[in-house]
Amino acid sequence: MRPFLSSARQMCARHPLAVGLTATFLMSLLLRVLYLQASPDRTWPFSIFFYGDSRFFHLAALEHVRQQPLQATLPYHPPLFPWLLGTLYGLLGEPHGSALPYKLSLAVLNAATVALSWAWWRRLLGPAWSLLAAALFAASFGWLVLSTTYSNEVLYVFFLSATCGLVLHAREGMTGKTVVLLGAVMGLGALTRAEHLYLWPFLLAHGVFHRAPQAALKPLLLRWGAALLICLAVLVPSALRNARMLQELNAQSPELEPLPELTLVTAYGPINFAMANNAQATGGFTPDLINQLGQNGRLDASNPAQRHLLLHGYAEGLRWLAGHPVDAARLWAAKLDRWLEGLSLGFGLSDWPAGLHGSRAPVDVFVPERPWLHWPLALLVLAGGVMSLRTPYRAFSLCTAVVLHRLLVTLAFFGYTRGMLAVFPALIPLLLLPLIAVSHYRPGLSRKVPLILTAAMLFFWVEAGVLAFQEPRNFMASGSTDRASGKLIQDDWVRIWPQP
């Protein structure tokens, strides 16, 4: 036993990065596999706790793998996740009664994201605290759900983590390799979630104001400009595809005001802004505005009223906000509250300490019935953001910039609980920063505390192992039902609780 332990110590000392990456990846993947094994929905293309756009992603993936001719449809969803799912269908075969192989593939991707995040957290947080950060990410109930279902967040968070790691690395010197990788990753991230493209000003501000003292400004700006050009080059195929479809749609309705043909990723910005900011808006996603305009709630570019919102949705939304300042303030508070609920989700298969009684909002993730955890955690994140402006913790300001970007996107559009989960790579360092600062006053605890907490987190792996070898847990659900079939309407509010 002693020779084995000695060899393990030598391996860790010689190759700490490789050992850490392997360990965090395997431990994260193990928990996701155990979660699937204990879940009654492991073969479904969606999860009890998250439905989202799984039906669209499945149909789009089938079109891709079957190489069906493209129909002239409005480019509403970013294309990269459907393409990835279609590639999995091509490699593993089309689904025949079970989505488990594709869910396992997405679990592998998310486990790799945890390992990637740990790699740059190690430089930001230090070895001990980065282990705790990786354990928090790996055991997050929200991410156990999203990483094992058809969710484009599982792909987006990989690109966001890679972006943060590259920008952090660029502070030491923005080499040509970093420029190319940053541009490519930003482009791929935008093809997964279009708002990622608007992260550029936040990253540039961070890069300029927190550059190394010896770094000249002009060459640095030129390198950032080159990265932006590479990002735009990655978007060219998507823009050309969108242009062809929009030209066809314009030709089909020549009597209507033409849609702009230059659309890099999606055309949903104006109409989503209008849906998110009006008298019927709730703070979360609601299609009520579209439902009132006919077409049975379907988005149709030939509908004059919907066409108006596709073109002038920003103006309509801003007009309502300016004319109803009190209602607008209430709406922003509702959006913020829905977003902060992403912090109320707990850890492990039982979502400890929040529990598994709760509700699922339209196209959003499950939220526990009595959310309370988000308030103390939100205060920790806020404290971490304020502390990141101080010189000793200036490197954390990158995380603050990313979370601030997501906050502004949330206030402008829809409040999503999953929107908080999507920024986990930037969120966790801010969450831990106040604890790290306090531990500095007790140097003896700065290493012991995170290691003890990480060891305590291993309870969730033990719990998952126990549950995985029992009968899958069953859940009850209630909500609006379709009159014809009697089935739950998955795109509406659904209440969920464990079966007694």
Long-range contacts (C-beta under 8 A, 24 or more apart in sequence): 16-127, 17-119, 17-122, 20-115, 20-118, 20-119, 20-122, 21-115, 21-118, 21-119, 22-115, 24-114, 24-115, 24-118, 24-134, 24-138, 25-111, 25-112, 25-114, 25-115, 26-111, 27-138, 27-461, 28-110, 28-111, 28-114, 28-115, 28-134, 28-137, 28-138, 29-107, 29-108, 29-111, 30-461, 31-138, 31-139, 31-144, 31-460, 31-461, 31-464, 32-107, 32-110, 32-111, 32-144, 32-147, 32-148, 33-104, 33-107, 34-349, 34-461, 34-464, 34-465, 34-467, 34-468, 35-144, 35-148, 35-349, 35-464, 35-468, 36-100, 36-103, 36-104, 36-107, 36-148, 37-468, 37-469, 37-472, 38-349, 38-464, 38-467, 38-468, 38-470, 38-472, 38-473, 39-148, 39-472, 39-473, 40-472, 40-473, 40-474, 40-475, 42-100, 42-103, 42-148, 42-472, 43-97, 43-98, 43-99, 43-100, 44-99, 45-95, 45-99, 45-102, 45-149, 45-150, 46-149, 46-150, 46-490, 47-145, 47-148, 47-149, 48-366, 48-475, 48-477, 48-496, 49-145, 49-360, 49-365, 49-366, 49-496, 50-145, 50-146, 50-149, 50-151, 50-360, 50-364, 50-365, 50-366, 50-418, 51-360, 51-363, 51-490, 51-491, 51-494, 52-149, 52-150, 52-151, 52-363, 52-364, 52-365, 52-418, 53-77, 53-150, 53-152, 53-363, 54-149, 54-150, 54-151, 56-82, 57-81, 57-82, 57-85, 57-150, 57-152, 58-85, 58-95, 58-150, 60-85, 60-86, 61-85, 61-86, 61-88, 61-89, 62-86, 62-89, 62-94, 64-89, 64-90, 65-89, 65-90, 65-94, 70-241, 70-244, 70-245, 72-245, 72-248, 72-249, 72-252, 73-245, 74-245, 74-249, 74-267, 74-299, 74-301, 74-310, 75-241, 75-242, 75-245, 75-246, 75-263, 75-265, 75-266, 75-267, 76-266, 76-267, 76-268, 76-299, 77-266, 77-268, 78-152, 78-190, 78-191, 78-192, 78-193, 78-194, 78-265, 78-266, 79-191, 79-238, 79-241, 79-265, 80-152, 80-155, 80-188, 80-191, 80-192, 81-152, 81-155, 81-156, 81-192, 84-155, 85-150, 99-150, 102-150, 103-148, 103-149, 106-147, 106-148, 106-149, 106-150, 106-151, 106-154, 107-147, 107-148, 109-147, 109-154, 109-155, 109-158, 110-143, 110-146, 110-147, 110-154, 110-157, 110-158, 111-138, 111-147, 112-158, 113-154, 113-157, 113-158, 113-161, 113-425, 114-138, 116-158, 116-161, 116-162, 116-165, 117-161, 117-165, 117-424, 117-425, 117-428, 119-165, 120-161, 120-164, 120-165, 120-168, 120-169, 121-428, 121-429, 123-168, 124-168, 124-395, 124-396, 124-429, 125-429, 125-432, 125-436, 126-436, 128-446, 128-447, 128-450, 128-451, 128-454, 129-432, 129-436, 129-450, 131-450, 131-451, 131-454, 132-432, 132-450, 132-451, 132-453, 132-454, 132-457, 133-428, 133-429, 133-432, 135-453, 135-454, 135-457, 135-458, 136-347, 136-428, 136-431, 136-457, 137-424, 137-425, 137-428, 139-347, 139-348, 139-457, 139-460, 139-461, 140-345, 140-347, 140-421, 140-424, 141-345, 141-346, 141-347, 141-348, 141-349, 141-351, 141-354, 142-342, 142-345, 142-365, 142-417, 142-418, 142-421, 143-421, 143-424, 144-348, 144-349, 145-365, 145-366, 146-365, 146-418, 146-421, 151-418, 152-192, 152-193, 153-193, 153-418, 153-421, 153-422, 155-192, 156-189, 156-192, 156-193, 156-196, 156-422, 157-421, 157-422, 157-424, 157-425, 159-185, 159-186, 159-188, 159-189, 159-192, 159-196, 160-189, 160-196, 160-402, 160-422, 160-423, 160-425, 160-426, 161-425, 163-189, 163-196, 163-199, 163-203, 164-398, 164-399, 164-402, 164-425, 164-426, 167-203, 167-206, 167-207, 167-398, 168-395, 168-398, 170-207, 171-207, 171-210, 171-211, 171-212, 171-395, 172-212, 173-212, 173-215, 174-207, 174-220, 174-223, 174-224, 179-223, 179-226, 179-227, 179-230, 180-227, 180-230, 182-227, 182-230, 183-226, 183-227, 183-228, 183-229, 183-230, 183-231, 183-233, 183-234, 184-230, 184-231, 184-234, 186-227, 186-228, 186-231, 186-234, 187-230, 187-231, 187-232, 187-233, 187-234, 187-235, 188-234, 190-231, 190-234, 190-235, 190-264, 190-265, 191-234, 191-235, 191-238, 191-265, 193-422, 194-264, 194-265, 194-266, 194-268, 194-269, 195-405, 195-409, 195-413, 197-231, 197-235, 197-264, 197-265, 198-405, 198-409, 199-402, 199-405, 200-228, 200-231, 202-401, 202-402, 202-404, 202-405, 203-398, 203-401, 205-401, 206-397, 206-398, 206-401, 210-394, 210-395, 210-397, 210-398, 232-264, 235-264, 235-265, 238-264, 238-265, 239-263, 239-264, 242-266, 242-267, 249-301, 249-302, 252-302, 253-301, 253-302, 253-307, 256-302, 256-304, 256-307, 257-307, 257-308, 257-311, 259-301, 259-307, 259-310, 259-311, 260-311, 267-310, 269-313, 269-314, 270-309, 270-310, 270-311, 270-312, 270-313, 270-314, 271-299, 271-306, 271-309, 271-310, 271-313, 272-313, 272-413, 272-414, 273-313, 273-314, 273-317, 273-412, 273-413, 274-309, 274-313, 274-314, 274-316, 274-317, 275-309, 275-313, 275-414, 276-317, 276-335, 276-412, 276-413, 276-414, 277-317, 277-318, 277-320, 277-321, 277-328, 277-331, 278-316, 278-317, 278-320, 279-320, 279-324, 279-327, 281-331, 282-334, 283-331, 283-333, 283-334, 283-335, 283-337, 283-338, 283-414, 283-415, 284-334, 284-335, 284-338, 284-361, 284-362, 284-364, 284-414, 284-415, 284-416, 285-361, 285-362, 285-363, 285-364, 285-414, 285-416, 286-362, 332-411, 334-415, 335-410, 335-411, 335-414, 335-415, 336-407, 336-410, 336-411, 336-415, 337-415, 338-364, 338-414, 338-415, 338-416, 338-417, 339-406, 339-407, 339-410, 339-415, 339-416, 339-417, 339-419, 339-420, 340-374, 340-375, 340-378, 340-420, 341-367, 341-371, 341-374, 341-417, 341-420, 342-374, 342-416, 342-417, 342-418, 342-419, 342-420, 342-421, 343-373, 343-374, 343-377, 343-378, 343-381, 343-420, 344-368, 344-371, 344-372, 344-373, 344-374, 345-373, 345-417, 345-421, 346-373, 347-457, 347-460, 348-459, 348-460, 348-463, 348-464, 349-460, 349-463, 349-464, 349-467, 350-463, 352-460, 356-475, 356-496, 356-497, 356-498, 357-496, 357-497, 357-498, 358-495, 358-496, 358-497, 359-493, 359-494, 359-495, 359-496, 360-493, 360-494, 360-495, 360-496, 361-417, 361-493, 362-491, 362-492, 362-493, 363-416, 363-491, 364-416, 364-417, 364-418, 365-417, 365-418, 365-421, 366-496, 367-417, 377-431, 380-430, 380-431, 380-434, 380-435, 381-427, 381-430, 381-431, 383-433, 383-434, 384-429, 384-430, 384-431, 384-432, 384-433, 384-434, 385-430, 387-433, 387-434, 387-437, 388-430, 388-433, 393-433, 393-437, 396-429, 396-430, 396-433, 398-426, 399-426, 399-427, 399-429, 399-430, 400-426, 400-430, 402-426, 403-427, 403-430, 473-498, 473-499, 474-498, 474-499, 475-499
